[in-house]
Amino acid sequence: MDSDQPHGKRRTGENAPHTHEAGSRPSRPVLTLIASSLCIFVVQLDFLALNLALPQMASDLGTTTTDLQWVISGYMLALAAALIPGGRLGDILGRKRILIVGLVVFSLCSLGAGLASTPEAVIVMRIAQGAGAGVLFPLAIAVITDAYPPDRTMRAIGNAYGVGALALALGPVFGGGVTELLSWRVVFFVNVPVGAAAIAMVAAGVRESRDTTVPRSIDLPGLAMVTFGIALVTLTVDRLRAWPAGVTVGVAAAGVLLLAGFVLRERVARWPLVALDLFHNKPFVVITLMATVANTSFVLAMYGVTIYLQQAAGHTPLAAGTIFLAASVAAGVAAPLSGRLGERFDVPRTMVVITLVGAVGLFLVSLGGDFRSYIPGLALTGFGYGMGWALGSSGTQAVVPSERAGQASGVELAIVVGVAGMCVAAGATLIEVRTSSVGLASAIDGVLRWIAIGSAVAATALGIGAARATPSEHGRGSRV
């Protein structure tokens, strides 16, 4: 999309291309919303539940929590690498059918991870599972954009995140309770029936749609470049201390070259995987960057607090999950509210305010005080950063043409999730290094404190920059 289009608004009316396939059944918005919510639910439940299971999993498999963090970061990095291809493949080949493919891969690999007997096997299954999640996640958002009119899209996406956010409340308690009372393997096994239910609902409730402005041809060189480029760059972040400097630099350079080659390829490809003019859309770029700040802060907070509660404070997995409800329930409340606020107020300014709320909460958490400050701090952390994550998805969908919904969702989520994945790997390394000198509790508190300060500064700077760059687009009554 060119920035000359007014405010980056999605095209509507007679000039907007149709995205549904000829002969497809009429839209069923409510069923589509339920199907999308189930997709988001199964991904978020898996991620949050597994966070609480990580220490026990490491103990059973004979490794350390920091070494096994690849179960988390490897999953997120694979998810990030698959988001752009997944979203665009749905646009080209059909969002419904590719969404079902992603759900099948996610569910089968979850079963494989639950049956695995070595750390390496679990990690491999998790990486493959992350790829499945990367395919299904952007399309779960894109099918809502296809089913709802533009003036109801933000609220519908917020509601989908709200239903999916039940996982934010259930995930920590479920993961902690199941790990303590049964086994961490059950956390994986539960994805199979939930995934099957999601597949059935998608089959029944989602109509087929795609980008009818392009042929059904895939830019395979571009697909390979962006997938392996993201994977190699993020891999070096995780292996920074484990590999010799020469190997690290070489792998990182290879990843950067692949990504540079991807950009050059997309400039000349007749039917590019990602049309680079998407980044001329200033509202899209601003909202994506702000969502990246919020999500990275939330993911790092979850990782740090999980380790703190169990390994520093000595709580059981179930107790840790119960404490973490303060953050997860608050994030669950924030998600549906985000769509309503996005319809009424300027999105970038709203994201600045809510990120500052999250930063205040995380700063309270980082003080390591008693539960009178810790619990409210977790609640503010979940509410502020959780709303920022949800507004990122709904806000970016509101400023792109509907025929490019999958591509836009994939690009936004790739940036938001990919940066978070790299930061989890870097954060785990930093905590490990600091622990040797100041102890685990102080190391985690220090990292969380700098995340809080950094997110506040970054959000404020982005808000100021956005207001100066596009002053006419940032008034009351304008969504962007």
N, C-alpha and C positions, 0 to 999 in steps of 0.2 A: 504494500500500500504506500502511496506517496504521501508525504506530509502535507501536500497541497489540499488534500481532501479535508473538509471542515471538521476539525476536532478529531479526526480519525474515526468518525462514527461509522458503524456498520451500515452498509447499503440496504435499503428497504424499498418496497414498492415494485413497480413494473420493471425497472432496470436491474433489479437484483437477480442474478442467475439462480435457477432452481438447483438444489443440492440433492433432492431425493431421486431415486431411480424411477424410471418409467415403469408403471405397473406396481409400484410398492404401495402397501396399504396406507390409509390415512394416518396421520400422526396421532399417537396416544400419549399426550404429555404426562399424565399422571403415572402411567405404567413405565414410561421412559425415565421419569424422575426416580421411581422406586428402584428400577434396574441400575441406574447410575449410582444411586446411594449404596446399593449392595456392593457394587464394585469398589467404591471408595472405602466402604466399611471393612471389607475383607483385607484390603491392603493395609489400612491403618491398624486394625486389630492385630494383625500379624507382627507389624513392626513394634508396636508398643508393648504387646505381651512378651515378645522375645527379649526386649530390653531387661525386664525383670528376671528372666530365666537365664541370662548370660552367665552370672557367677556359678550357678549350679551346673550348667552345661559344661563350663570349662573344667570344673572339678571332676565330673563324671568322665570326661574325655581325656583327662590327664594333661591339661594345658593351663595357661593363665588367662585371666579375663582380658588383659591388654592384647595378648597374642590372638585371642579369639574374637577381638573386636572386628576382624574381617567379616565375621558373620553379619555385622551391622554395616560397616563401611563398604565391604565388597558388594553387598546387596544394593546399597544406595548408589554406588558407582555404576553398577550394571544397569540399574534402573535409569540413571541419568543418561547413559550411553544409548539406551533404547528409546528414549522419549521422543526425540526428533524423528527417527525413522518410523516409530510406531504411529505417531500422530499423522505423518504424511502418508504412510501406507494406507491408513484408514481413509484419508481423503481420496486417494487414487483408486484403491481396490474395493472400498466399501467399509464404512465405519462399523457396521454391525458385525460383519463376518470377521474382521480383524480383532474386534473387541472380544469375540468368543474365542478366537485363537489365543489371545493373551490370557484369558481366564483359564483355559485348558492347560497351558504351559505353567502358569502360576500354581494351579492346584496339584498337578502331577509332581512338580519339583518340590512342593511342600511335603508331599507324601514321601518322596525320596529322602529329604533331609531328616524327616522323623525316623526313618528306618536306618540311617547311616550310623556307622560304628566308629568312625575316626573323625578327627577335626577336619582333615583335608576333604573328606567326602561331604561333610556338612557344608563346608565353605563352597565347594563346587556346586552343590544343589542350591545353595542360597544365591549364588551369582546367577545361575540359570533362572531361578525364581524371580530375581530382581529384573531380569530381562523381560519376563512375562508381565510383571507389574508395570514396567516401562512402556509396554505396548498398550495395555488396557487403560492406564490411568488417564492419559490425555483424551482418549476416545470416550471415556465415561463423561467427560466434560463436553466434548464436541457433540455428542448425541443430544444433549440438553439444548445446546444452541440451535440445532436443527429442529427440535420439537417445539420450542417456545418462540413467540414473537420477541423482537428486540427489547421492547419495553418491559418484558417480564423475565428476561434471561438472567439478570444479576440476582434477582430474588430466588429464582429457581435453582441456580448454582449454589447460592448460599444455603438453601434448604437441603440440597443434596449433601453438602458438607456438614450440615447440622445432623442429618440422619446418620451419615458416615461417622460423625463425631461421637456417636454412642460408643464407638470403639475407643475413643479417647478416655471415656469413663470406665468402660468395661476392661480395656486392655491391661492396665497395670494390675488391677485386682485379679483378673483372670490369669494373667501370666504368673503373678506371684503366688496365688492360691494353688493353681494347678501344679506349678513347679514344686511347691512345698508338700502338697498332699499326694500328688500322683507322680508326674514326671514331666520334664521339660519337653519331651517328645510329643506330648498331647497338644502343646501349643502349635506344633506343625500339623498334627493330624486333624485338628478341628477345621483347618482351611479347606479340607476336601469336601465335606458336606456343605459348608457355606459357599464354596466356589461352585458346586453343582447347582445350588439354589440360584446363584447369580446368573449362571449360564441359562438356566430355564427361564428366568425372568427376562433376560435380554432377548432370548428367542421369541418370547411371547409379547413383549412390550415395546421393543425398539424397531422402528422401520429402517430399512436400508437407505443410506444416503452417502453421497460422495461429492467431490468437486467435479462438476460437469464441464468446467471450463478447460480441463486438461484431459489428455488421453490416458488410458490405463497402461502407461509405460513408466518404469522406475529407473531413476538415475542410479544405477548400480555402483559406478565408481564413486559418486558422491556419498552413497549409503555406506560403502566400505570405509571411506576416508573419515567421515564424521564419527562413526562407531568406534573404530580403532584409535582414532586420534584422542577422543575423550577418554577412552579406556587407558591408554598409555600415560597420558598426562596425570590422571588421577592415581594411577598405580604408583607413580614415582613419589607422590606425596605420602602414601602409606609406607613405602619401603625406604624412606629417606635415611633412616638410621641403620637399616639392615643391609643395604647394598653399599659397595664401594662407590666413592664419589664419581669415578669415571662411568660406571654402569648407570648410575642415577642420571647423570647429565646426558648420556647417550639416549636413554629411553625417553627422557623428557623432551629432548630435541627432536626425536623421531615423532613423538606425539604432536608437538607444535608444528612440525613440517606437514604432517598429515592434515591438521586443521587449517593451516594456511593453504594447502593444496585444495582442501574442500571449498574454501572461500573462492579461490580462483576458478575452480570447476563450476561452481554455482553461477558465476558471472557469465560463463559462456554456454552453459548447458541449455538446450532448447526447452526442456521441461525440468527445471531444477527441483531438487528435493526441498530446498528452502529458498524462496525468493527473497533476496537480500534487501529488497525495498521494505520488507517488514520492519527493518531497523531505522527507516526514515520516519516511522510513526512515533513521534515523541511521547505521547501518552503511553503507548505500549512499552517503550524502553523504561520510562520513569517508574511505572507500576511494577514492572518486572524486577528492577533493581531494589525497590523498596520491599517487595515480597521476599527477595533473596536475603536481605538483612534480617527480616523478621523470622523466616524459617530457619536460617542458619543459627540464630540465637536460640530458638526453641529446641532444635535438635541437639545442640551442644549442651544446653541446660538439662535436657532429659538424660543424656549420657552421663554427665557429671553428677547429677543428683542421684541417679540410680546406683552408681558406684559408691557415692558418699554414704547413702542410707544403709547399704548392706555391708560394705567393707570397712568404712570408717566409723559409722555410728553403731554397727552391729545389729541392725534390724533383720528379721527374717524376710524372705521374699514377699510373703503375704502382708506383713506389716509395712514394708516399703511400698508395696502397691497401694495399700490403703492411704498412706500419707500422700502419695503422688496423686490421689484422686483430686486434691485441691487444684492442681494444675490442669489435669485432664478434663474435669467437669467444667471448669471455667472456659477452656478452649472449646468444649462442646457447646456451651451457651453462646460463645462469641460467633461461631460459624454462621448460623442462620441469621443472626443479627447483622452480620456484615453485609448481606445482600440488601437489606432494608436501608442501612446507612449509605451504601453505595448509590442507591437510587435517589437519595435526598441531598447528599452532600458531596463536595469535591473529593474525589477518591485519593489523590496524592496527599492532600492536607490531612484527611482522616487517617491515612496510614502513618503519617508522621506522629500524630497524637497517640495513636494506639501503640506504636512501637515504643514511644517514651513511657507509656504505662507499663509495658512489658519490661523495659529496662529498669524502672523503679522497683518492680517486683523482684527481678533477678538480683538486683543490688542488695535488697533485704535478705534474700536467700544466701547470698555470698558472705554475709556477716557471721553466719554460723551460730546464730543465737538460739533461744528456746523456741518452742512451737508457737508462742504468741506472735512472733514475727515471721517464723519460717513458713507456717501455713498460709497466712495472708500473702506473703511474698510469692509463694508458688501459685496462688490463685491469680494474682496480678500478672505473673509471668505467662501463664496459660492463656489468660484472657487477651492480653495485648498482642503477644506474638502469634497466638492462634488466629486472631481476627486478621492480622496482617497476611498470614498464609492464605486464608480463604478469600480475602479481597483481591489478592494477586490473580487468582484464577478467574473470578467473576469480572474483575475490572478489565483485564486484557481481552476477554471474550467480547466485551461490550464495545471495543474500539477497533475491531477488525471485521472484514466482510465474512458473512456466514459460510461461504464456500471454502474459506481458509481456516475454519475453526480448529480442525485437527492439527494443522501445521502450527498455528499460533499457540495452541495449548501445549504442544510438544516442545516448542522452543522455550516458552516461558518456564515450563516445569523442568526442562533440562538444565536451564541456568539455575533455577531456584534449588532444585534437589542436588544437582551436581556440585555446586559450591558447598552446600551443607555436607555432602559426603566427604569432600576433600578436607573440610574443617574438622569433621569427626576424627579422621585419621590423624590430622595434625594435632588436634586437642588431646587425643589419647597419648601421643608421643610426648607432648609438653607436660601432661600430668605425670607420666612415668619419670621424666627427667627431673621435675621439681620435687617429686616424692623423696628422692634420695637425699635431698638437702633440708627440706622443711617438713616432711611427713605427708601422708596421703590427704588428710583432712585440709590442711593449710594449702596444699597444692591445688586441690579442687576449688576451694574457696577463692583463691587468687585468680584462677582461670575464669571462673564465673563472674568475678567482679570486673575483670577487664572486658569480658563479653558484654556486660551490661553497659559499661561506659562507652565502648566502641559502637554498639548498636544505636545508642542515643545520639552520638556525634554523627554517625553515618546517616541516620534518618533525617536529622536536622539539616545536614548539608545537602542531601538530595532534595528535600522540600524547598530549600532556598533556591537551589539551582533550577528546579522545575518552575518555580514562580517567576524567576527572572527570564527563563527561556521562552515560556509561553504564557505571559501575563494575561492575555485575553481569554485563555482557556480555563482560568482558575477562579471563577466566581461562583457565588451561591447559585444553586440551581443547575450547575453544569456538573455532569458526572466525572468529567476529566478536565 
